[in-house]
């Protein structure tokens, strides 16, 4: 299975480092597994947005909080504080 792996070096901005640490700790996954899951989820979200779908979170009071498709097109290097 090791031959199925691709090694990648990335440069993360401080907020991304914080987000990665938060997500890995919250999920109990390794940083590698967290990055893999994040990339898969990002690809799924982009695929659905291209089909005209919208992303929304439903709160405990059934209130919707949506994320507009344009959010994914902008330079997001300085966004995403967990």
Phi, psi and omega per residue, in radians:
X1 nan -0.453 -3.129
X2 -1.043 -0.489 3.133
X3 -1.242 -0.250 3.110
X4 -1.471 -0.022 -3.070
X5 -1.624 2.563 3.029
X6 -2.108 2.152 3.113
X7 -1.450 2.386 -3.089
X8 -2.410 2.360 3.057
X9 -1.892 2.267 3.141
X10 -2.232 2.713 3.032
X11 -1.873 2.046 -3.111
X12 -1.804 2.387 3.020
X13 -1.292 2.784 -3.069
X14 -0.916 -0.713 3.135
X15 -1.138 -0.589 3.097
X16 -1.215 -0.629 3.067
X17 -1.075 -0.780 3.114
X18 -1.105 -0.762 3.132
X19 -1.110 -0.713 3.114
X20 -1.117 -0.789 3.126
X21 -1.085 -0.752 3.123
X22 -1.080 -0.870 -3.092
X23 -1.110 -0.722 3.135
X24 -1.143 -0.749 3.133
X25 -1.176 -0.732 -3.106
X26 -1.170 -0.600 -3.106
X27 -1.600 -0.363 -3.065
X28 1.389 0.149 3.134
X29 -1.555 2.849 3.018
X30 -1.253 2.882 3.078
X31 -1.086 -0.665 3.116
X32 -1.083 -0.836 3.121
X33 -1.108 -0.658 3.130
X34 -1.114 -0.781 3.111
X35 -1.124 -0.741 3.108
X36 -1.041 -0.812 3.129
X37 -1.122 -0.715 -3.132
X38 -1.095 -0.750 3.129
X39 -1.140 -0.710 3.110
X40 -1.127 -0.713 3.134
X41 -1.188 -0.730 3.117
X42 -1.059 -0.758 3.119
X43 -1.107 -0.715 3.110
X44 -1.099 -0.790 3.137
X45 -1.069 -0.817 3.141
X46 -1.091 -0.703 3.116
X47 -1.052 -0.789 -3.123
X48 -1.206 -0.658 3.105
X49 -1.128 -0.682 3.097
X50 -1.087 -0.469 3.109
X51 -1.499 0.038 3.112
X52 1.650 0.065 3.111
X53 -1.316 2.842 3.073
X54 -2.149 2.621 3.114
X55 -1.718 2.277 3.128
X56 -2.518 2.628 3.042
X57 -1.943 2.390 3.133
X58 -1.813 2.115 -3.139
X59 -1.410 2.971 -3.125
X60 -1.077 -0.395 3.104
X61 -1.640 0.277 -3.127
X62 1.174 0.221 3.069
X63 -1.341 2.458 -3.139
X64 -1.695 2.417 3.006
X65 -2.171 1.920 -3.065
X66 -1.713 2.768 3.027
X67 -2.077 2.143 -3.117
X68 -1.270 2.624 -3.127
X69 -1.034 -0.568 -3.139
X70 -1.084 -0.428 3.132
X71 -0.991 -0.602 -3.087
X72 -1.429 -0.179 -3.119
X73 -1.666 -0.287 -3.065
X74 -1.464 2.897 3.046
X75 -1.248 1.902 -3.011
X76 -1.799 0.380 -3.080
X77 -1.133 -0.416 -3.055
X78 -1.948 0.480 -3.076
X79 -2.249 2.739 2.973
X80 1.930 0.535 3.091
X81 -1.107 2.172 -3.134
X82 -1.221 nan nan
